[in-house]
Amino acid sequence: MSIEDPWDRATARTYDTPGTGMFAPEVLGPTVDRLAALAGGGRALELAVGTGRVAVPLAERGVPVSGIELSPAMVEQLRTKVDEDAVPVVVGDMASARAPGEFSLVYLVYNTISNLLTQDGQVACFRNAARHLTPGGCFVVELWVPELRALPPGREATVWHSEPGYLGIDTYDVLAQRVVSHHVRFGDGTDAQLFRSAHRYVWPSELDLMARLAGLVLEDRWADWDGSPFTADSRSHVSVYRLPQDQPVGGPRAAG
Ligand SMILES: C[S@@+](CC[C@H](N)C(=O)[O-])C[C@H]1O[C@@H](n2cnc3c(N)ncnc32)[C@H](O)[C@@H]1O
């Protein structure tokens, strides 16, 4: 397994944690409620759909959901829950792959735009989201806010989460705008399990510029799926970018 592409079969098999963590009802409920409302009765496309953590309950809510996903192993897990008719998936790169049809909602959650490790890749992802949208549709991004304030001069690492049996450590390369997350799980003994993933961190303002390059306009930014105000202390955000009604499909966003 590579640090830049950790989504292999072993990761996929242990990804789901039904009822807890990112699968807890208090996490998933508001996510699905918000996305269902933003779909506005239209079709939804999830970029990096994974094992269907969000897509499956959203489809069960009556929203037609399609997906794009790079890892066949993650799609294999999704297929243990729903078939191709319920949630069709194109296996490919969310920065370039085309899913059939048009959508009133495209969404990319759980910090996953940061899995694209270059600015070019992230810009292409916005453009790809925009070209799947019907005029008036929206692209929703959930992403953490880079915690560089926790990084004193001369330090390259932060512990961003600590609880019994778990440590979350980030190591930074601020020149390359990269961070590697190290998830360490351990019990009472001396053994520990390590899962690592590489990310390109992005400020909200840089995301907004990528959206403008793609012909999208920032409509809302909240601290969470419940719509709490986004403040200077928010650790994460949910941002809604709208494709204007008069924006022709394949218009300026397709150029340059
Ligand atoms: C943190 S998981 C999120 C999965 C799902 N969206 C969720 O919320 O549970 C990240 C997913 O992004 C996928 N991924 C990473 N880079 C990708 C890319 N360039 N194109 C499509 N999928 C990608 C991985 O394979 C993995 O399934």
The ligand as a Tripos MOL2 file, in Angstrom:
@<TRIPOS>MOLECULE
LIG
   27    29     1     0     0
SMALL
NO_CHARGES

@<TRIPOS>ATOM
      1 C1        -11.9080    9.2490    3.0830 C.3       1 LIG1
      2 S1        -12.5120    8.2140    1.8190 S.3       1 LIG1
      3 C2        -14.1170    8.9590    1.5840 C.3       1 LIG1
      4 C3        -15.1210    8.0190    0.9850 C.3       1 LIG1
      5 C4        -16.5490    8.5180    1.0360 C.3       1 LIG1
      6 N1        -16.7030    9.7510    0.2670 N.3       1 LIG1
      7 C5        -16.9730    8.7720    2.4750 C.2       1 LIG1
      8 O1        -17.3290    9.9010    2.8070 O.co2     1 LIG1
      9 O2        -16.9440    7.8260    3.2570 O.co2     1 LIG1
     10 C6        -11.5960    8.7790    0.4240 C.3       1 LIG1
     11 C7        -11.9940    8.1030   -0.8710 C.3       1 LIG1
     12 O3        -11.4810    8.8870   -1.9500 O.3       1 LIG1
     13 C8        -11.0950    8.0040   -2.9640 C.3       1 LIG1
     14 N2        -10.1850    8.7340   -3.8560 N.ar      1 LIG1
     15 C9         -8.9570    9.2180   -3.5600 C.ar      1 LIG1
     16 N3         -8.4430    9.8740   -4.6250 N.ar      1 LIG1
     17 C10        -9.3780    9.8030   -5.5960 C.ar      1 LIG1
     18 C11        -9.4380   10.2910   -6.9390 C.ar      1 LIG1
     19 N4         -8.4260   10.9790   -7.4720 N.pl3     1 LIG1
     20 N5        -10.5490   10.0450   -7.6640 N.ar      1 LIG1
     21 C12       -11.5790    9.3340   -7.1390 C.ar      1 LIG1
     22 N6        -11.5730    8.8370   -5.8770 N.ar      1 LIG1
     23 C13       -10.4880    9.0740   -5.1110 C.ar      1 LIG1
     24 C14       -10.4440    6.8580   -2.2190 C.3       1 LIG1
     25 O4        -10.2940    5.7160   -3.0150 O.3       1 LIG1
     26 C15       -11.4370    6.7040   -1.0690 C.3       1 LIG1
     27 O5        -12.4860    5.8370   -1.4250 O.3       1 LIG1
@<TRIPOS>BOND
     1     1     2 1
     2     2     3 1
     3     2    10 1
     4     3     4 1
     5     4     5 1
     6     5     6 1
     7     5     7 1
     8     7     8 2
     9     7     9 1
    10    10    11 1
    11    11    12 1
    12    11    26 1
    13    12    13 1
    14    13    14 1
    15    13    24 1
    16    14    15 ar
    17    14    23 ar
    18    15    16 ar
    19    16    17 ar
    20    17    18 ar
    21    17    23 ar
    22    18    19 1
    23    18    20 ar
    24    20    21 ar
    25    21    22 ar
    26    22    23 ar
    27    24    25 1
    28    24    26 1
    29    26    27 1
@<TRIPOS>SUBSTRUCTURE
     1 LIG1         1 GROUP 0 **** ****
